[in-house]
Amino acid sequence: MARLRQEGLTAREMELIQVLWQQKEATVEMIQAKLPDQLEGSTIRTLLQIMEDKGYVAHEKQGRANVYRPIIEQHLVQSVALKYIIRKLFGGSAELLLVRLVKDGGIGLDAVTRLCKKLK
């Protein structure tokens, strides 16, 4: 049964799709070479199948190899993840998220001011 895209991506799946976004398309071996730590090819294949079931990637047979490509744009995944974080960790308040980013040094007040001006 196909999973729903709203399920999001696990940390490992996110690593794989990051490689695919960078490479546009890749085989399991190409993905494996780009990962920061070693992951077995069979594990990568399993994760890619799950991601395909979720609607994040597709593959095409080229010779003996499957070539995978992302079928969802990076900004859409970022939006879904951000909405989830805001809802689950910040009680639905994007303002609380922004306050946390400023307090933790992830973004400076000057940058917030510049962003406010751009958004007007």
N, CA, C and O atoms as CSV, one atom per row, in Angstrom:
chain,resi,resn,atom,element,x,y,z
A,1,MET,N,N,0.844,-1.186,0.000
A,1,MET,CA,C,0.000,0.000,0.000
A,1,MET,C,C,0.881,1.238,0.000
A,1,MET,O,O,1.812,1.327,0.800
A,2,ALA,N,N,0.613,2.181,-0.867
A,2,ALA,CA,C,1.404,3.410,-0.945
A,2,ALA,C,C,1.173,4.263,0.300
A,2,ALA,O,O,0.051,4.410,0.783
A,3,ARG,N,N,2.252,4.807,0.788
A,3,ARG,CA,C,2.168,5.679,1.953
A,3,ARG,C,C,1.841,7.092,1.489
A,3,ARG,O,O,2.001,7.424,0.315
A,4,LEU,N,N,1.389,7.906,2.409
A,4,LEU,CA,C,1.073,9.285,2.081
A,4,LEU,C,C,2.284,10.164,2.242
A,4,LEU,O,O,3.069,9.978,3.171
A,5,ARG,N,N,2.449,11.120,1.350
A,5,ARG,CA,C,3.578,12.039,1.386
A,5,ARG,C,C,3.654,12.775,2.717
A,5,ARG,O,O,4.745,13.140,3.156
A,6,GLN,N,N,2.511,13.001,3.368
A,6,GLN,CA,C,2.489,13.726,4.624
A,6,GLN,C,C,3.268,13.009,5.727
A,6,GLN,O,O,3.593,13.617,6.748
A,7,GLU,N,N,3.567,11.737,5.533
A,7,GLU,CA,C,4.346,11.017,6.532
A,7,GLU,C,C,5.733,11.619,6.690
A,7,GLU,O,O,6.387,11.414,7.712
A,8,GLY,N,N,6.178,12.344,5.706
A,8,GLY,CA,C,7.488,12.963,5.781
A,8,GLY,C,C,8.602,11.962,5.567
A,8,GLY,O,O,8.371,10.800,5.232
A,9,LEU,N,N,9.808,12.440,5.768
A,9,LEU,CA,C,11.001,11.637,5.553
A,9,LEU,C,C,11.730,11.429,6.867
A,9,LEU,O,O,11.773,12.317,7.718
A,10,THR,N,N,12.301,10.242,7.020
A,10,THR,CA,C,13.155,9.992,8.168
A,10,THR,C,C,14.494,10.697,7.933
A,10,THR,O,O,14.752,11.203,6.841
A,11,ALA,N,N,15.329,10.727,8.950
A,11,ALA,CA,C,16.649,11.362,8.815
A,11,ALA,C,C,17.464,10.690,7.702
A,11,ALA,O,O,18.106,11.381,6.911
A,12,ARG,N,N,17.446,9.374,7.632
A,12,ARG,CA,C,18.190,8.657,6.593
A,12,ARG,C,C,17.630,8.935,5.205
A,12,ARG,O,O,18.379,9.145,4.250
A,13,GLU,N,N,16.297,8.934,5.107
A,13,GLU,CA,C,15.679,9.226,3.828
A,13,GLU,C,C,16.028,10.647,3.378
A,13,GLU,O,O,16.225,10.899,2.190
A,14,MET,N,N,16.101,11.554,4.322
A,14,MET,CA,C,16.463,12.937,4.004
A,14,MET,C,C,17.886,12.994,3.438
A,14,MET,O,O,18.147,13.761,2.512
A,15,GLU,N,N,18.799,12.199,3.978
A,15,GLU,CA,C,20.160,12.150,3.444
A,15,GLU,C,C,20.144,11.706,1.979
A,15,GLU,O,O,20.854,12.267,1.144
A,16,LEU,N,N,19.334,10.704,1.679
A,16,LEU,CA,C,19.285,10.179,0.319
A,16,LEU,C,C,18.690,11.198,-0.647
A,16,LEU,O,O,19.211,11.397,-1.744
A,17,ILE,N,N,17.605,11.838,-0.242
A,17,ILE,CA,C,16.975,12.787,-1.168
A,17,ILE,C,C,17.842,14.031,-1.350
A,17,ILE,O,O,17.793,14.672,-2.399
A,18,GLN,N,N,18.631,14.373,-0.338
A,18,GLN,CA,C,19.573,15.493,-0.500
A,18,GLN,C,C,20.559,15.176,-1.624
A,18,GLN,O,O,20.858,16.032,-2.457
A,19,VAL,N,N,21.054,13.955,-1.641
A,19,VAL,CA,C,21.976,13.543,-2.713
A,19,VAL,C,C,21.267,13.619,-4.063
A,19,VAL,O,O,21.832,14.110,-5.041
A,20,LEU,N,N,20.036,13.136,-4.111
A,20,LEU,CA,C,19.299,13.163,-5.378
A,20,LEU,C,C,19.015,14.590,-5.837
A,20,LEU,O,O,19.078,14.869,-7.034
A,21,TRP,N,N,18.706,15.487,-4.924
A,21,TRP,CA,C,18.502,16.882,-5.315
A,21,TRP,C,C,19.777,17.480,-5.899
A,21,TRP,O,O,19.733,18.251,-6.857
A,22,GLN,N,N,20.914,17.114,-5.308
A,22,GLN,CA,C,22.195,17.635,-5.793
A,22,GLN,C,C,22.570,17.023,-7.143
A,22,GLN,O,O,23.038,17.726,-8.039
A,23,GLN,N,N,22.368,15.742,-7.281
A,23,GLN,CA,C,22.809,15.017,-8.482
A,23,GLN,C,C,21.766,14.986,-9.595
A,23,GLN,O,O,22.096,14.666,-10.737
A,24,LYS,N,N,20.536,15.308,-9.285
A,24,LYS,CA,C,19.387,15.236,-10.213
A,24,LYS,C,C,18.912,13.803,-10.442
A,24,LYS,O,O,17.708,13.554,-10.501
A,25,GLU,N,N,19.838,12.865,-10.572
A,25,GLU,CA,C,19.514,11.449,-10.650
A,25,GLU,C,C,20.767,10.661,-10.285
A,25,GLU,O,O,21.888,11.131,-10.480
A,26,ALA,N,N,20.561,9.445,-9.748
A,26,ALA,CA,C,21.724,8.671,-9.311
A,26,ALA,C,C,21.353,7.209,-9.117
A,26,ALA,O,O,20.203,6.866,-8.845
A,27,THR,N,N,22.362,6.361,-9.266
A,27,THR,CA,C,22.207,4.944,-8.941
A,27,THR,C,C,22.471,4.764,-7.452
A,27,THR,O,O,22.922,5.691,-6.779
A,28,VAL,N,N,22.191,3.585,-6.946
A,28,VAL,CA,C,22.460,3.280,-5.535
A,28,VAL,C,C,23.937,3.490,-5.228
A,28,VAL,O,O,24.282,4.045,-4.184
A,29,GLU,N,N,24.808,3.051,-6.128
A,29,GLU,CA,C,26.243,3.181,-5.910
A,29,GLU,C,C,26.676,4.649,-5.862
A,29,GLU,O,O,27.532,5.024,-5.062
A,30,MET,N,N,26.080,5.467,-6.718
A,30,MET,CA,C,26.401,6.895,-6.719
A,30,MET,C,C,25.939,7.552,-5.423
A,30,MET,O,O,26.647,8.386,-4.859
A,31,ILE,N,N,24.754,7.178,-4.954
A,31,ILE,CA,C,24.245,7.710,-3.691
A,31,ILE,C,C,25.158,7.279,-2.556
A,31,ILE,O,O,25.538,8.089,-1.709
A,32,GLN,N,N,25.506,6.008,-2.544
A,32,GLN,CA,C,26.369,5.449,-1.496
A,32,GLN,C,C,27.680,6.222,-1.404
A,32,GLN,O,O,28.166,6.484,-0.303
A,33,ALA,N,N,28.251,6.586,-2.532
A,33,ALA,CA,C,29.524,7.302,-2.552
A,33,ALA,C,C,29.407,8.715,-1.986
A,33,ALA,O,O,30.402,9.271,-1.521
A,34,LYS,N,N,28.229,9.297,-2.016
A,34,LYS,CA,C,28.030,10.672,-1.557
A,34,LYS,C,C,27.616,10.772,-0.090
A,34,LYS,O,O,27.601,11.867,0.472
A,35,LEU,N,N,27.284,9.653,0.530
A,35,LEU,CA,C,26.838,9.684,1.924
A,35,LEU,C,C,28.016,9.877,2.874
A,35,LEU,O,O,29.114,9.389,2.609
A,36,PRO,N,N,27.791,10.588,3.979
A,36,PRO,CA,C,28.879,10.854,4.923
A,36,PRO,C,C,29.374,9.603,5.650
A,36,PRO,O,O,30.514,9.569,6.113
A,37,ASP,N,N,28.536,8.587,5.754
A,37,ASP,CA,C,28.946,7.332,6.382
A,37,ASP,C,C,28.519,6.177,5.489
A,37,ASP,O,O,27.636,6.319,4.642
A,38,GLN,N,N,29.157,5.036,5.691
A,38,GLN,CA,C,28.860,3.877,4.856
A,38,GLN,C,C,27.485,3.313,5.185
A,38,GLN,O,O,27.136,3.123,6.350
A,39,LEU,N,N,26.734,3.057,4.166
A,39,LEU,CA,C,25.429,2.432,4.287
A,39,LEU,C,C,25.378,1.352,3.222
A,39,LEU,O,O,25.723,1.603,2.067
A,40,GLU,N,N,24.957,0.167,3.593
A,40,GLU,CA,C,24.905,-0.955,2.654
A,40,GLU,C,C,23.984,-0.636,1.482
A,40,GLU,O,O,22.966,0.036,1.643
A,41,GLY,N,N,24.352,-1.125,0.309
A,41,GLY,CA,C,23.539,-0.917,-0.881
A,41,GLY,C,C,22.128,-1.445,-0.714
A,41,GLY,O,O,21.172,-0.833,-1.190
A,42,SER,N,N,21.990,-2.579,-0.041
A,42,SER,CA,C,20.653,-3.157,0.153
A,42,SER,C,C,19.792,-2.254,1.042
A,42,SER,O,O,18.582,-2.153,0.842
A,43,THR,N,N,20.412,-1.608,2.009
A,43,THR,CA,C,19.686,-0.676,2.880
A,43,THR,C,C,19.239,0.539,2.081
A,43,THR,O,O,18.115,1.015,2.240
A,44,ILE,N,N,20.119,1.038,1.225
A,44,ILE,CA,C,19.777,2.184,0.377
A,44,ILE,C,C,18.624,1.817,-0.554
A,44,ILE,O,O,17.695,2.605,-0.730
A,45,ARG,N,N,18.678,0.631,-1.146
A,45,ARG,CA,C,17.596,0.184,-2.033
A,45,ARG,C,C,16.264,0.125,-1.284
A,45,ARG,O,O,15.234,0.557,-1.802
A,46,THR,N,N,16.290,-0.403,-0.083
A,46,THR,CA,C,15.074,-0.498,0.730
A,46,THR,C,C,14.520,0.888,1.035
A,46,THR,O,O,13.320,1.128,0.905
A,47,LEU,N,N,15.404,1.798,1.443
A,47,LEU,CA,C,14.967,3.161,1.751
A,47,LEU,C,C,14.408,3.847,0.509
A,47,LEU,O,O,13.398,4.546,0.590
A,48,LEU,N,N,15.047,3.657,-0.627
A,48,LEU,CA,C,14.558,4.261,-1.867
A,48,LEU,C,C,13.191,3.701,-2.254
A,48,LEU,O,O,12.348,4.435,-2.770
A,49,GLN,N,N,12.964,2.422,-2.014
A,49,GLN,CA,C,11.650,1.828,-2.302
A,49,GLN,C,C,10.585,2.444,-1.404
A,49,GLN,O,O,9.483,2.748,-1.859
A,50,ILE,N,N,10.914,2.626,-0.134
A,50,ILE,CA,C,9.980,3.270,0.800
A,50,ILE,C,C,9.687,4.693,0.341
A,50,ILE,O,O,8.540,5.139,0.354
A,51,MET,N,N,10.743,5.401,-0.065
A,51,MET,CA,C,10.580,6.775,-0.528
A,51,MET,C,C,9.747,6.831,-1.811
A,51,MET,O,O,8.981,7.771,-2.023
A,52,GLU,N,N,9.905,5.828,-2.651
A,52,GLU,CA,C,9.098,5.754,-3.865
A,52,GLU,C,C,7.632,5.505,-3.501
A,52,GLU,O,O,6.734,6.106,-4.092
A,53,ASP,N,N,7.392,4.631,-2.541
A,53,ASP,CA,C,6.029,4.365,-2.078
A,53,ASP,C,C,5.387,5.620,-1.479
A,53,ASP,O,O,4.180,5.828,-1.597
A,54,LYS,N,N,6.205,6.446,-0.840
A,54,LYS,CA,C,5.716,7.685,-0.241
A,54,LYS,C,C,5.491,8.788,-1.271
A,54,LYS,O,O,4.826,9.783,-0.981
A,55,GLY,N,N,6.039,8.618,-2.464
A,55,GLY,CA,C,5.865,9.613,-3.518
A,55,GLY,C,C,6.956,10.656,-3.601
A,55,GLY,O,O,6.731,11.741,-4.139
A,56,TYR,N,N,8.143,10.352,-3.078
A,56,TYR,CA,C,9.248,11.313,-3.105
A,56,TYR,C,C,10.230,11.075,-4.237
A,56,TYR,O,O,10.840,12.024,-4.730
A,57,VAL,N,N,10.397,9.831,-4.661
A,57,VAL,CA,C,11.343,9.500,-5.725
A,57,VAL,C,C,10.696,8.545,-6.721
A,57,VAL,O,O,9.675,7.917,-6.442
A,58,ALA,N,N,11.323,8.458,-7.889
A,58,ALA,CA,C,10.926,7.491,-8.910
A,58,ALA,C,C,12.201,6.895,-9.474
A,58,ALA,O,O,13.284,7.461,-9.324
A,59,HIS,N,N,12.067,5.761,-10.117
A,59,HIS,CA,C,13.257,5.173,-10.734
A,59,HIS,C,C,12.951,4.712,-12.153
A,59,HIS,O,O,11.804,4.499,-12.548
A,60,GLU,N,N,14.035,4.572,-12.885
A,60,GLU,CA,C,13.978,4.112,-14.264
A,60,GLU,C,C,15.093,3.096,-14.433
A,60,GLU,O,O,16.204,3.303,-13.946
A,61,LYS,N,N,14.808,2.018,-15.108
A,61,LYS,CA,C,15.808,0.987,-15.363
A,61,LYS,C,C,16.697,1.444,-16.511
A,61,LYS,O,O,16.210,1.760,-17.596
A,62,GLN,N,N,18.010,1.476,-16.266
A,62,GLN,CA,C,18.982,1.782,-17.314
A,62,GLN,C,C,20.014,0.661,-17.307
A,62,GLN,O,O,20.898,0.613,-16.452
A,63,GLY,N,N,19.881,-0.225,-18.266
A,63,GLY,CA,C,20.734,-1.410,-18.268
A,63,GLY,C,C,20.351,-2.286,-17.092
A,63,GLY,O,O,19.187,-2.654,-16.934
A,64,ARG,N,N,21.330,-2.618,-16.273
A,64,ARG,CA,C,21.070,-3.448,-15.098
A,64,ARG,C,C,20.797,-2.624,-13.849
A,64,ARG,O,O,20.406,-3.164,-12.814
A,65,ALA,N,N,21.001,-1.328,-13.948
A,65,ALA,CA,C,20.878,-0.469,-12.765
A,65,ALA,C,C,19.574,0.316,-12.762
A,65,ALA,O,O,19.036,0.673,-13.810
A,66,ASN,N,N,19.086,0.574,-11.566
A,66,ASN,CA,C,17.979,1.503,-11.388
A,66,ASN,C,C,18.573,2.891,-11.170
A,66,ASN,O,O,19.495,3.062,-10.373
A,67,VAL,N,N,18.042,3.873,-11.879
A,67,VAL,CA,C,18.473,5.255,-11.712
A,67,VAL,C,C,17.315,5.998,-11.048
A,67,VAL,O,O,16.201,6.049,-11.570
A,68,TYR,N,N,17.611,6.569,-9.885
A,68,TYR,CA,C,16.591,7.232,-9.080
A,68,TYR,C,C,16.661,8.737,-9.276
A,68,TYR,O,O,17.731,9.301,-9.506
A,69,ARG,N,N,15.495,9.382,-9.179
A,69,ARG,CA,C,15.426,10.837,-9.267
A,69,ARG,C,C,14.338,11.329,-8.311
A,69,ARG,O,O,13.355,10.630,-8.065
A,70,PRO,N,N,14.519,12.516,-7.785
A,70,PRO,CA,C,13.486,13.061,-6.910
A,70,PRO,C,C,12.290,13.508,-7.746
A,70,PRO,O,O,12.462,14.027,-8.848
A,71,ILE,N,N,11.091,13.310,-7.230
A,71,ILE,CA,C,9.907,13.775,-7.957
A,71,ILE,C,C,9.153,14.830,-7.152
A,71,ILE,O,O,8.036,15.213,-7.499
A,72,ILE,N,N,9.771,15.285,-6.086
A,72,ILE,CA,C,9.197,16.381,-5.314
A,72,ILE,C,C,10.300,17.398,-5.089
A,72,ILE,O,O,11.438,17.042,-4.785
A,73,GLU,N,N,9.956,18.649,-5.240
A,73,GLU,CA,C,10.951,19.705,-5.127
A,73,GLU,C,C,11.356,19.933,-3.672
A,73,GLU,O,O,10.574,19.722,-2.745
A,74,GLN,N,N,12.589,20.365,-3.508
A,74,GLN,CA,C,13.160,20.567,-2.186
A,74,GLN,C,C,12.333,21.544,-1.348
A,74,GLN,O,O,12.102,21.302,-0.163
A,75,HIS,N,N,11.893,22.630,-1.948
A,75,HIS,CA,C,11.154,23.632,-1.176
A,75,HIS,C,C,9.838,23.074,-0.628
A,75,HIS,O,O,9.378,23.516,0.426
A,76,LEU,N,N,9.223,22.107,-1.328
A,76,LEU,CA,C,7.989,21.507,-0.830
A,76,LEU,C,C,8.252,20.636,0.399
A,76,LEU,O,O,7.480,20.653,1.357
A,77,VAL,N,N,9.336,19.883,0.363
A,77,VAL,CA,C,9.705,19.058,1.517
A,77,VAL,C,C,10.046,19.955,2.703
A,77,VAL,O,O,9.662,19.668,3.837
A,78,GLN,N,N,10.767,21.039,2.435
A,78,GLN,CA,C,11.100,21.981,3.500
A,78,GLN,C,C,9.839,22.569,4.120
A,78,GLN,O,O,9.754,22.699,5.341
A,79,SER,N,N,8.867,22.924,3.299
A,79,SER,CA,C,7.621,23.499,3.804
A,79,SER,C,C,6.859,22.520,4.681
A,79,SER,O,O,6.362,22.890,5.745
A,80,VAL,N,N,6.765,21.279,4.238
A,80,VAL,CA,C,6.068,20.261,5.022
A,80,VAL,C,C,6.772,20.048,6.357
A,80,VAL,O,O,6.123,19.976,7.400
A,81,ALA,N,N,8.101,19.946,6.326
A,81,ALA,CA,C,8.871,19.723,7.555
A,81,ALA,C,C,8.735,20.914,8.496
A,81,ALA,O,O,8.575,20.739,9.704
A,82,LEU,N,N,8.796,22.108,7.952
A,82,LEU,CA,C,8.692,23.305,8.776
A,82,LEU,C,C,7.313,23.416,9.421
A,82,LEU,O,O,7.204,23.744,10.602
A,83,LYS,N,N,6.271,23.145,8.655
A,83,LYS,CA,C,4.917,23.171,9.216
A,83,LYS,C,C,4.769,22.146,10.334
A,83,LYS,O,O,4.131,22.416,11.351
A,84,TYR,N,N,5.357,20.976,10.144
A,84,TYR,CA,C,5.311,19.932,11.168
A,84,TYR,C,C,6.019,20.402,12.444
A,84,TYR,O,O,5.487,20.249,13.544
A,85,ILE,N,N,7.202,20.965,12.296
A,85,ILE,CA,C,7.972,21.447,13.446
A,85,ILE,C,C,7.211,22.552,14.177
A,85,ILE,O,O,7.132,22.551,15.405
A,86,ILE,N,N,6.660,23.480,13.424
A,86,ILE,CA,C,5.906,24.579,14.041
A,86,ILE,C,C,4.706,24.030,14.811
A,86,ILE,O,O,4.438,24.453,15.936
A,87,ARG,N,N,4.000,23.104,14.213
A,87,ARG,CA,C,2.813,22.524,14.854
A,87,ARG,C,C,3.170,21.704,16.093
A,87,ARG,O,O,2.547,21.853,17.144
A,88,LYS,N,N,4.176,20.838,15.964
A,88,LYS,CA,C,4.498,19.907,17.047
A,88,LYS,C,C,5.348,20.511,18.159
A,88,LYS,O,O,5.151,20.187,19.330
A,89,LEU,N,N,6.285,21.378,17.810
A,89,LEU,CA,C,7.225,21.885,18.819
A,89,LEU,C,C,6.938,23.304,19.294
A,89,LEU,O,O,7.415,23.721,20.350
A,90,PHE,N,N,6.153,24.050,18.505
A,90,PHE,CA,C,5.933,25.447,18.849
A,90,PHE,C,C,4.448,25.795,18.954
A,90,PHE,O,O,4.063,26.958,18.834
A,91,GLY,N,N,3.623,24.779,19.177
A,91,GLY,CA,C,2.199,24.999,19.390
A,91,GLY,C,C,1.516,25.720,18.242
A,91,GLY,O,O,0.521,26.415,18.451
A,92,GLY,N,N,2.035,25.564,17.036
A,92,GLY,CA,C,1.440,26.193,15.867
A,92,GLY,C,C,1.880,27.634,15.641
A,92,GLY,O,O,1.371,28.307,14.746
A,93,SER,N,N,2.827,28.110,16.452
A,93,SER,CA,C,3.246,29.509,16.361
A,93,SER,C,C,4.594,29.647,15.645
A,93,SER,O,O,5.640,29.267,16.172
A,94,ALA,N,N,4.541,30.196,14.444
A,94,ALA,CA,C,5.777,30.484,13.709
A,94,ALA,C,C,6.565,31.576,14.425
A,94,ALA,O,O,7.794,31.609,14.357
A,95,GLU,N,N,5.862,32.459,15.104
A,95,GLU,CA,C,6.524,33.526,15.859
A,95,GLU,C,C,7.404,32.940,16.964
A,95,GLU,O,O,8.515,33.421,17.187
A,96,LEU,N,N,6.920,31.908,17.657
A,96,LEU,CA,C,7.745,31.261,18.684
A,96,LEU,C,C,8.979,30.607,18.073
A,96,LEU,O,O,10.050,30.615,18.679
A,97,LEU,N,N,8.837,30.045,16.886
A,97,LEU,CA,C,9.987,29.478,16.183
A,97,LEU,C,C,11.011,30.564,15.895
A,97,LEU,O,O,12.206,30.367,16.114
A,98,LEU,N,N,10.553,31.703,15.407
A,98,LEU,CA,C,11.452,32.809,15.102
A,98,LEU,C,C,12.148,33.314,16.365
A,98,LEU,O,O,13.342,33.610,16.342
A,99,VAL,N,N,11.407,33.411,17.457
A,99,VAL,CA,C,12.004,33.821,18.734
A,99,VAL,C,C,13.101,32.844,19.133
A,99,VAL,O,O,14.172,33.266,19.571
A,100,ARG,N,N,12.856,31.558,18.991
A,100,ARG,CA,C,13.854,30.540,19.336
A,100,ARG,C,C,15.085,30.683,18.454
A,100,ARG,O,O,16.213,30.584,18.938
A,101,LEU,N,N,14.874,30.918,17.154
A,101,LEU,CA,C,16.006,31.092,16.239
A,101,LEU,C,C,16.854,32.290,16.633
A,101,LEU,O,O,18.082,32.221,16.588
A,102,VAL,N,N,16.215,33.383,17.016
A,102,VAL,CA,C,16.957,34.580,17.414
A,102,VAL,C,C,17.695,34.323,18.726
A,102,VAL,O,O,18.875,34.654,18.847
A,103,LYS,N,N,17.012,33.737,19.706
A,103,LYS,CA,C,17.634,33.493,21.013
A,103,LYS,C,C,18.803,32.509,20.921
A,103,LYS,O,O,19.789,32.636,21.648
A,104,ASP,N,N,18.686,31.534,20.024
A,104,ASP,CA,C,19.748,30.528,19.895
A,104,ASP,C,C,20.845,30.954,18.923
A,104,ASP,O,O,21.790,30.202,18.686
A,105,GLY,N,N,20.726,32.142,18.365
A,105,GLY,CA,C,21.768,32.645,17.472
A,105,GLY,C,C,21.672,32.135,16.053
A,105,GLY,O,O,22.595,32.341,15.265
A,106,GLY,N,N,20.580,31.476,15.704
A,106,GLY,CA,C,20.413,30.973,14.344
A,106,GLY,C,C,20.142,32.081,13.343
A,106,GLY,O,O,20.385,31.929,12.145
A,107,ILE,N,N,19.634,33.194,13.849
A,107,ILE,CA,C,19.380,34.358,13.003
A,107,ILE,C,C,19.484,35.598,13.894
A,107,ILE,O,O,19.010,35.604,15.030
A,108,GLY,N,N,20.097,36.620,13.370
A,108,GLY,CA,C,20.287,37.843,14.153
A,108,GLY,C,C,19.118,38.800,14.001
A,108,GLY,O,O,18.337,38.694,13.055
A,109,LEU,N,N,19.003,39.728,14.931
A,109,LEU,CA,C,17.934,40.720,14.868
A,109,LEU,C,C,18.037,41.579,13.623
A,109,LEU,O,O,17.021,41.980,13.055
A,110,ASP,N,N,19.268,41.868,13.191
A,110,ASP,CA,C,19.451,42.643,11.958
A,110,ASP,C,C,18.839,41.908,10.771
A,110,ASP,O,O,18.197,42.518,9.915
A,111,ALA,N,N,19.041,40.612,10.727
A,111,ALA,CA,C,18.491,39.809,9.633
A,111,ALA,C,C,16.962,39.803,9.694
A,111,ALA,O,O,16.300,39.867,8.658
A,112,VAL,N,N,16.405,39.726,10.893
A,112,VAL,CA,C,14.952,39.760,11.048
A,112,VAL,C,C,14.411,41.095,10.543
A,112,VAL,O,O,13.391,41.133,9.856
A,113,THR,N,N,15.086,42.176,10.878
A,113,THR,CA,C,14.670,43.505,10.420
A,113,THR,C,C,14.705,43.587,8.898
A,113,THR,O,O,13.771,44.098,8.280
A,114,ARG,N,N,15.784,43.080,8.293
A,114,ARG,CA,C,15.890,43.079,6.829
A,114,ARG,C,C,14.765,42.244,6.194
A,114,ARG,O,O,14.181,42.631,5.182
A,115,LEU,N,N,14.480,41.104,6.807
A,115,LEU,CA,C,13.412,40.248,6.282
A,115,LEU,C,C,12.059,40.939,6.361
A,115,LEU,O,O,11.254,40.853,5.434
A,116,CYS,N,N,11.815,41.620,7.466
A,116,CYS,CA,C,10.551,42.355,7.627
A,116,CYS,C,C,10.387,43.405,6.544
A,116,CYS,O,O,9.296,43.579,6.001
A,117,LYS,N,N,11.470,44.106,6.229
A,117,LYS,CA,C,11.422,45.137,5.190
A,117,LYS,C,C,11.139,44.510,3.825
A,117,LYS,O,O,10.389,45.073,3.028
A,118,LYS,N,N,11.731,43.356,3.555
A,118,LYS,CA,C,11.521,42.678,2.272
A,118,LYS,C,C,10.091,42.176,2.130
A,118,LYS,O,O,9.550,42.121,1.026
A,119,LEU,N,N,9.483,41.811,3.256
A,119,LEU,CA,C,8.147,41.237,3.220
A,119,LEU,C,C,7.041,42.293,3.119
A,119,LEU,O,O,5.888,41.951,2.855
A,120,LYS,N,N,7.374,43.562,3.326
A,120,LYS,CA,C,6.350,44.632,3.255
A,120,LYS,C,C,6.032,44.996,1.846
A,120,LYS,O,O,5.200,45.871,1.607
